[in-house]
Amino acid sequence: MNNATILAANPYDQPPPAWRRHTPALIALGVFLVTVVPTVLMFPPFDLAPFAYVFAAPAILWAYRRPAFKLYAVTVLGAQMVAWTIILAWLHHVTWAGLLLLGPFVGLWVGSWFLAVHWLVPRMPGRSAPVRILALLGLAGLWVLIEWSRTWLLSGFPWLSLAASQWERTSILQIAAYTGASGVSFVLIAMNLGFAAYGHRLGFEDAKGLNRRSQEFFATMFLLLVCLSIHVQETFRRSSFTVPLARVGFVQPYIPQSVKWDAEQGPAILTIIDRATMNIASRRPDFILWPEAVTPLAVKGDRQVQEWTEALARRAEAPIVLGSIGLEQARPGSETIWRNGAFVVDPQSGLSETSYAKRRLVPFGEFVPFRPVLGWLEKVVPVGGDFTPGESPSPLLLPTRTGVFLGGPLICYEDIFPQLARDSVAAGADVLLVLTNNGWFGEGGAAKQHAAHSVLRAIETRRPVLRCGNGGWSGWIDEFGVVRSVLQRVTRTDPDGGTRQVVSSKPEDEGSIYFRGSTVVDVTRDFRWIGRSSFYVQHGDWFVGVSALLFCLGAWVLTHGRFASPAAPAAPEDVPPAAPKA
């Protein structure tokens, strides 16, 4: 028995302090907190966009230290489950059951990325710079794959990709015209990996002088500079290329969801819409936008509602583009088909025969998926009978005083699916029309979170987005994702000291988006993109395939052949205490 063993087994030795005995748990708690908080704050309505560059860095840095897998998995998955439940908290206005199911599920799905981090990141120290950079790009590619899978998993819910956190910082977003929003997410998560790699190099690696530099970090900085260079190239002197598009009226009726489908409230609802429309008719809009499901009854299939809407269009002397219910029959006497659609009512010709039917229905809101198995959920979610989805992008012909152009409708959460916007532009849409009813979700963060997706769709397709919501967010976003107008209720001070409430469309005004009102906005477009498709519209989700390839290559070079990392020593917190020898 040697002296070291005797000292280790000495019963009179003082036990280590409690914090030292629980170091792994304390580290886990710290990582949990510094993951949850920035994950929540980087998205609307908080909009602390810089957090998107670092929200995952603490968990990645911890992975370099080889923590026990179970402890790491519980920490990172739990952090994402809590964060996404908070992010989607507005869903409780519709259903608590949906929130408590969807929030943790999205968190688990997003958090699965960190399990791959735990697998690959500890293998990176000691490898050559090209191998480490390729591994980093591979992990960024895996993040893209996970986000992309959310567009179809369980009917699809790609709500708030990482790119959406930057909706008010368009300089980094311009790469989306080439790669889709996934390219922005790729760069952001790569920055997280780069910061973590630099932190490990400075804090835990035995490097001196210039060797303390992290090639991974500088590689991610290069990606960021590529994004910024595209911004400079695409937006340079853009005001020189601006031409008028249309004078658009926005009607935001703000009908509470509790009364929206109450038959007794129908006349009052129509009166609200009438007043808001006629308030702006004197300003001579080229056409007027109403939100999703604006009329209490179907504009197509209910003759009385159709005639009322046509009469209002004649009085306003402007076409009306509205979201409403459409009732159809495949043949006389057959079962009625319900569609959530977009329609055009012309002052002269009335309701247009051409309409748009929503292609992507809201699960448990407009239909019950897997009804034979999940039909019981009708008891806990506000769904009646199932709507029938549309099958075609079907751009709408929008006549104006200066000509006609095609509008590509997206109903409600359809604008969170990049493929739908892409199909609309490929079908000839000159502008995207987002008609939505966010009245379901109260006055929480849902409206701004939803609007962030419209910014991404505008950049991806290089098409202006005209957005009209029942209670907000309503406004105009240009081809480069810049919010040019947003309807807000602001307080103005009169010269006599009095105050009054007015509707403003200026983004710089600090007002509420939740109100009842209407206004007219002069919309322009960049003539360089008239009749021209972006690279993303032409080639679709090609970057997702590149991301899959990068992940496969990155994982391979770290785990196979001569590139494989030798076994590394465990981190101090995971080393078990030495057992005394007899």
Secondary structure, 3 states (H helix, E strand, C coil): CCHHHHHHCCCCCCCCCHHHHCHHHHHHHHHHHHHHHHHHHCCCCCCCHHHHHCCCHHHHHHHHCCCCHHHHHHHHHHHHHHHHHHHCHHHHHCCHHHHHHHHHHHHHHHHHHHHHHHHHHHHCCCCCHHHHHHHHHHHHHHHHHHHHHCCCHHHCCCCCCHHHHHCCCCCCHHHHHHHCHHHHHHHHHHHHHHHHHHHHHHHHCCCCHHHHCCHHHHHHHHHHHHHHHHHHHHHCCHHHHEEEEEEEEEEECCCCCCCCCCHHHHHHHHHHHHHHHHHHHCCCCCEEECCCCCCCCCCECCHHHHHHHHHHHHHHCCCEEEEEEEEEECCCCCCEEEEEEEEEEECCCEECCCCEECCCCCECCCECCCHHHHHHHHHCCCCCCCCCCCCCCCCEEEEECCEEEEEEEEEHHHHHCHHHHHHHHHCCCCEEEEEECHHHHCCCCHHHHHHHHHHHHHHHHCCCEEEEECCCCCEEECCCCCEEEECEEEEEECCCCCEEEEEECCCCCCCECCCCEEEEEEEEEEHHHCCCCCHHHHHCCHHHHHHHHHHHHHHHHHHCHHHCCCCCCCCHHHCCCCCCCC
